[in-house]
Amino acid sequence: MLIRSNTFHIHPNFHAGSLKNLGWLKILSAGPLQSFVVDDPAQLPATANDGWRPLARRSLGLLSALALISIVAWRWGLGGPASTLRWRAPGACVEVYRVEIDEQFRGPEVAAQLGRPEAHERWLLALAGDPRIAGGVRAVLEPETPESSSTPWPSSASSSAPRFRTGWWSAREVGPAAPDLACRAASWDTYEDILATAWPVLPAHPVRRGDRWIGADVEGRCHETVCIDLDGPPSGGIRGPHTHTPIDTPTDPGPCVAEPMLEELTWIESDHGQVRARITGSWTDGRVGAKTGILTSRTVEWVAGRPRWAEQTVEQRWVGVTRYTRLEAVDECGGRSFFMFAVQRGARVQSGQIAAIRARLRAGPPLDPRPL
């Protein structure tokens, strides 16, 4: 039933008896909402149904506007106001992080194939700004051992000796970050792996909860599994990343390359004026099966321009290795909430260890004449 007020046109197919059952009609028009009591349907003209079309147009316009307002209100309510996420380079306060790396093999045959046991490592990472270079960072990475807190410098150069490194920090990304961490079954550079885990690429524009963006490129040898033809010969049927067509689109002449990381802002809030956000990242080579494919996921809690904690899982099913990387801030830079949060999560780092690695970073390598 469609009725236009003022001219009182009613669709001729409407049953007149139902008007008496309704008793009254509210008719929406270009003017204010009006109510009409219809006692005798004979009072209404029985001809012409041309009056319902303008009303239909007005009604559709009003419904569209209401729908848009509802969507905006719903989007604002769920996502909240847009926020700008930026990395803050370490400064004079030396930031200290505890890092755990653990592996789980699918079976004993994996250890025999790789020629090594599962990795279970604990590291301490210290970062400080380099005043000589804009955005420059100096770092030291060392295993978390009793020796970390007992002496300012290991007695001899060994695998437990501190590793001094440098880095660069921008508003959206940091480096050097491992470009192939998402697909590897082992670590080639622990320092670069840590940066890739806890400092993902941030969006160039303000974002709300639920927004997604393209993260870091996944490069290196990660292209190889993307290009594997599962229906090919037993040798694997690897198609080159630059000379062959993609498996999924054999008619497309483009190269076969790995997709970049996909990032999403899954949670954000303001705590006493300090913005806290949770960023999740994911990647796959698209060949996931019972014993094939790679699945990578990562979660980072961003607080005041730095990670408070991060966790990443790389499930390398081709090899049968699952790698877990966890990072926690254990210092008070940016507020004591950082240190207290690490304590609550069970980070077992003593104040003496934090002081020792900070002193090592400030002193620099033995042969480096440039003090921090």
N, C-alpha and C positions, 0 to 999 in steps of 0.2 A: 504494500500500500504506500503510495506517495501522494502527499497533499501539499498544496501551496496555499499559504494564508493570503488574506486580502481578496483573492479571486475565488477561493474555496473550490479549487478543482480537485476532484478525486478520481483515481483510476477507475474506469467503468467496470472492470472485472471484480472490484471489491464487493463482497456480499453485504447488502444494506443492513441485514439483521445484526451483523456483528457490531455495527455502529451503536445500536441500542445497548448491546452488552458492554461495550467500552464505557459508555456514559459520557466521556469527555476525551478530547484529543489535544495533545500539545504539539503545536506546529512550529517548526524551526524555519525562520525566514531570514531575510537580510536585516530586518529590524529586531527589536527585542523579542524574547520568548513570550508567546501569547498562548492563552488557553481558550478553547471554544467548547461550548456544550451543544451537542447536536441532538435535538429531540426528534426531528423528523427528517429522514434522509431525502424526502422529496424537496426539501428546501435547497438542496445542493444541485447545481446544474448537472445534468446527466450526460452532457456532451463535452467534447474536447479533453484530450489528455496531454495537451501541449504544455500545461503548466508544471509538470513534474520534472522536466529536463533542467531548467535553471536551478531548481531546488536540489536536484541530484548533483549538479556541478558544485553548488555551494557546500552541500554536505560532504562531498568527496574532498573538497579543499579544506574544510574544517577538520575532517578526520585525519588528513595528511598532516596538518599542522599539529594536532594533538599527538599523533604518532611520533612526529619529530621531537616535540617537547618531551614526550615520555622517554624516547631513546636517549636524548641528551641528559635528562635527569638520571636515568638508570646508569648511563656511562659515567657520569660525574660521581654518582653515589658509589659505584664499584671501584672505579679507578682513582677517584680523588683528583685534586689539581695536578697539573703536569709538573714534574720535577726534572731538574737538570743534574745528571750524574757526571762527576768529573773526578779524575784521580788527582791526588795531592802528593807531590814528590816529597820524600823524606827530607827533614830539615836538620836542625841542630840536635834535636832529641833523637837519639839512635833507636830506631824501631827494632824489636827482636821478635822473631817468630820461631815456633817449634813445628817441625815438619815430620810426619810419619809416612813411610812408604812400605806397603805390605803387598805381597803377591800370594795368589792362590792358584796352584796348578790343577788342571782337570784330572790328572792321574799321575802315577809314578813314571809313566812313559815320557811325559813332558820333560822331566828333569834329565832323563837319559838323552833325549833328543837335543836339548839345549846345552847339556854339559855343565849344568850348574843347579844349585838348589834354589828354593824360593827365597826371594829377597825380603828382609825385614830390617829396615833402616830407620834411625832416628837422627835428625839433624837440627842444628840451630842456625838461623839466618839472621844477620844483623845488617841493617840498611841505614845510611846517613847521607844527607845531601853533600854534594861536592861544590863548595863555593866558587871554584874556578870555572865551572861550566854551567850554563843555564840549563836546568833540568837534569843535570848530571847527578849520578848516585854512585857511591862507593859501597861495596858489600863484602862481607866475609861469611863463608859457609863452612861449618865444621861439624863433625859427628858429635852427637850428644853422648859424651862418655864422662866418667869420673874425672878424667884429665881436664875436661873443659872448665872445671871450676877450681882446680888445685894449683895450676901454674899459669903464668901469663903467656907462655909459649911452649909448645911441645919440645921435648928434648932433642928429637931428631926428625928429619923430614920423613914422613911415612904417609900411608893412606889416611891417617887420622889428622894430618897437618891441616890447618886452616887454609881455605882456598879464597884468595882475594880476587874480587871481580869488580867490574864497573857496569853501569847500566844507564839508561836514559828514561826519563819520565815525561810524558805529555799529558794533556788533559784527558785524552781518550784511550791511550794505550801506552804500554811500557815495553821495554826490551833490554837485552835480547831475549825474546820468548821463543821456545822451541816450536817450529812450525808444523812438526809432525807428531806431537805428543798424542794426538787423538787416536793414532792408529798403531803406535809401537807397543811391543810386548816387553821391552826392556828400556832402561834409561841410558842415554848416551851423554847427557849433560844435566846433572841434577839441578844446578842453578837455573838453567833455562827452562827446565821442566816446571820448577816451582813458579817462575814468573808466568808461564803459560797457564798454570792451574789457578792461581789466585788473583791475577790481574787481567780479566777478559777485556776485550775491546768494548768500550762504552758507546752509546748512541750519540750521534752528532746533534740531536734535537731533544727537546724536553719529552719525557715519556710518563705514562700513567701505568698503573698496575694492569697487567695483561698485555701490554704492548710488546711487540717483538722487533728485532732488528738483526741484520747480518753481522756476524762477529768476524773473528780472525780467519784468514784463509788457512785451509788444511793442505799442506804441501808435502814436499819431500817424496818419499816412497809410498805415501798413502794413496797415490793414484793407481798403484799396481793392483790392489785388490778390487778397486772400483772397476777395473778393466778386465777382470777375470771372467772368462766364459765358462760358467758352470756346466754347460753342455758340451764343452770342448774335449780335447784329448786328455788322458789321465795325467799328463804332465802339467796340466793347469790351464793351458790355453790362454796365456796372458796376452792381451792385446796392448800394444804400446800406447802410452798416454798422448803422444803427439802425432802419430802416423795412422792410427786406426780409428774407426768409428765407434761410438758408444754401443755397449751391448743392448741397452734398453731401446735404443732407436737406431737400428741398423741402417736405415735409409738416410739418416742425418750425417752429413760429411764432417760435422764438428769434432773437436778433440774429445777424448775421454779423460775427464778430470774430476777430482774429488770436490764435493760441495764444501762450502765454508761452514764454520760453526753457526748454529742458530741460537740466539740469545733471547731471553724473555725476562721482563720484570714481573716477578710473581708476588712480591710483597713489598710494601713501603709504609713507613709511619714516621712521625716526628715525636721524639722522646726528649722533653725539656729543651726544645729548640734544636736538637741534634737529629738530623735525618738519617734513618736506617733503612736500607733497602736489601732485598734478596734477589739475586740474579741467577737464573738457571740456564745452562747451555747444554746442547746436545749435538751429536754427530753420528752418522752411520755411513758405512760404505755401500749400503744398499744390497748387500749379498748375505743377509742374515739367515742362517739356518741352524740346525742342531750343532754342527761343527764347522760352520762357515760364517763369515761376516765379522764385523766389528761394531760394537755399541759403546758409545762414550757419553757420559753424563757428568755434569759439574754443577755445584751450587756454591755461590759466594755471598757472604753477608758483607755488604758495603756500608761503612759507617764513617762519616766525616772525611771522605776522600781516600780511605784505605780499607783493605780487607780486615775484618775482625776474625773471620774463620772461612775456610774453604775446604771443600771435599770433591774429589774427582774419582770416577771409576772408569777404567778402560777395560772392556771385556773383549779380548782378542781371541775369538773362537777359532780362527785359522790355526793358531799355535796352541791354544788351550791354556792361556795365561790371563788371569784377571788381576789388574793392578789397582791398588787403592792408594790415593795420595790425600793426606789431610794436613791442613795448616791452621795454626792458631796464633793470634797475637798474644804475647805474654809480657808486654811492657805497659807503661802508663802514659805513653805519648798519646796526646789527644784526649786525655781524661783517664781517671783511674778506673772508669767502667771497663776499659779494655782489659786491664790486668785482672780485675775482679771477675770478669766474665770468663777469662781463661782458667782461673782457679775453680770456678763453678763447674766448668766442663771437664775438670780433672787433669789439666795440664800439669805435669810434674816437673816444673822448672823452678829451681831455687834462685833466690835473689843473688847468690854468689855466682851462679852461672851467667846470669844476665849481666852482672857487672864485669865479669871476666871477658865475655865476648865483646862487650862495648869497648873495653880497654884495648883489646886486640885490634879492633877496627880503627880506633883513633890513632894507635901507634903505627899501623900499616905494616906491610911486609918488612922483614929485617933489612933488605937491601934497597928499599924504597926511601929515598931521601925526602919525599914530600909528605909532611905530616898532614893529617886531616884537619 
